[in-house]
């Protein structure tokens, strides 16, 4: 006697669709935290590189008695020095990564930027304890007001990363990215490298906040630490 062969039942299109939706939700839930972790890692790596660059600047000053000039160009990371002063009296530009032995790019592929008080880069009239600085760094308080992050006109040099959005920054080839139009007020202030006022604050994607969206990273050389290191090295007073 022949027994009937049981029918093999597969998934319906509706069941497959439900499975795909569930899998998509699970993958999306995993990718979002992963992308956040990767971005946090990039920020941490860039911050660490900038802090190491600051130490390299102080080490350069301890060895030579002055701070380096900005780099020659996006392709040449040696300091642009013309005799005793910076070439063309340049005070800002690219971090002289080759002179310092430091990485050229941040974690997003943008060249590190740099501004130095001219008298601190003078190799003849080397700076002393009384040499005036001219850079000021501000931040924003909880109400969004600009407040001092440093004493006015007190900073010898600043290092800047333009962050993930790259507004106003430079690629490895020296191509400059456009700014964000009407927003990003604080980032625009930082991009005026020929100026002496910088803003360092927490990152934000909210354009409605005072100063607009912001993801720059700013590190500065403390004059007190710089002077302490140079005194220990016998360069000062």
ABEGO torsion letter per residue (X at the ends): XBBBBBBBBBBBAAAAAAAAAAAAAAAAAAAAAAAAAAAAAAAAAAAAAAAAAAAAAAAAAAAAGBBBBBBABAABABBBBBEABBBGGBABEBBBAAAAGBBABBAAGBBBBBBBBAAAABAABBBBAABBBABBBBBBBAAGBBBBABBBGABABBBBBAEAAGBGBBBAAGBBBBBAEABGAAAAAAABAABABBBBBBBBABAABBGEBBABBBBBBBAAAAAAAAAAAGAOX
